[in-house]
Amino acid sequence: MANNYYKPKVWNAYCDSCGFKFKSDQLVKRWDGMMVDRACWEPRQPQDFLRAVKETSNILPWTRPDTDGISVGPNYVTLYIDNDYYEDEPPIPPGSYYEERT
């Protein structure tokens, strides 16, 4: 049908989906904001409204952080030196001291 007739307060418009020419009162707004004729109109997909369900079966009442490889307590280093060692002398001779870590 040709849409070149006069109708008060109505104008010619094109369908955003198929591109055919219609009168403005024959177009409807679709859910995505496009103005389409009744043949091109479609409802919104119901799966767009689904929400994820929060899983509550695996929630623990309390936890501790993983400390593998992390030093939690203080490290004490004790340096034992032979009686004939003086601090004024440069490098410590090998075998004259050892470190003890607890």
Contacts in CASP RR format, 6 or more apart in sequence:
PFRMAT RR
TARGET T0000
AUTHOR 0000-0000-0000
METHOD contacts of the structure
MODEL  1
MANNYYKPKVWNAYCDSCGFKFKSDQLVKRWDGMMVDRACWEPRQPQDFL
RAVKETSNILPWTRPDTDGISVGPNYVTLYIDNDYYEDEPPIPPGSYYEE
RT
3 12 0 8 1.000
3 21 0 8 1.000
3 22 0 8 1.000
3 23 0 8 1.000
4 12 0 8 1.000
7 23 0 8 1.000
7 25 0 8 1.000
10 23 0 8 1.000
10 24 0 8 1.000
10 25 0 8 1.000
11 23 0 8 1.000
11 24 0 8 1.000
12 21 0 8 1.000
12 22 0 8 1.000
12 23 0 8 1.000
12 24 0 8 1.000
13 21 0 8 1.000
13 22 0 8 1.000
13 23 0 8 1.000
13 24 0 8 1.000
13 27 0 8 1.000
13 35 0 8 1.000
14 20 0 8 1.000
14 21 0 8 1.000
14 22 0 8 1.000
15 21 0 8 1.000
15 22 0 8 1.000
15 27 0 8 1.000
15 35 0 8 1.000
15 36 0 8 1.000
15 37 0 8 1.000
15 40 0 8 1.000
16 34 0 8 1.000
16 35 0 8 1.000
16 36 0 8 1.000
17 30 0 8 1.000
17 34 0 8 1.000
17 36 0 8 1.000
17 37 0 8 1.000
17 40 0 8 1.000
18 36 0 8 1.000
18 37 0 8 1.000
18 39 0 8 1.000
18 40 0 8 1.000
20 37 0 8 1.000
22 37 0 8 1.000
26 37 0 8 1.000
26 38 0 8 1.000
27 35 0 8 1.000
27 36 0 8 1.000
27 37 0 8 1.000
28 35 0 8 1.000
28 36 0 8 1.000
28 37 0 8 1.000
28 38 0 8 1.000
28 41 0 8 1.000
29 35 0 8 1.000
30 36 0 8 1.000
30 40 0 8 1.000
30 41 0 8 1.000
30 42 0 8 1.000
31 43 0 8 1.000
31 44 0 8 1.000
32 44 0 8 1.000
75 101 0 8 1.000
75 102 0 8 1.000
76 100 0 8 1.000
76 101 0 8 1.000
76 102 0 8 1.000
77 99 0 8 1.000
77 100 0 8 1.000
77 101 0 8 1.000
78 99 0 8 1.000
78 100 0 8 1.000
79 97 0 8 1.000
79 99 0 8 1.000
80 97 0 8 1.000
80 98 0 8 1.000
80 100 0 8 1.000
81 92 0 8 1.000
81 96 0 8 1.000
81 97 0 8 1.000
82 96 0 8 1.000
82 97 0 8 1.000
85 92 0 8 1.000
85 93 0 8 1.000
85 96 0 8 1.000
85 97 0 8 1.000
END
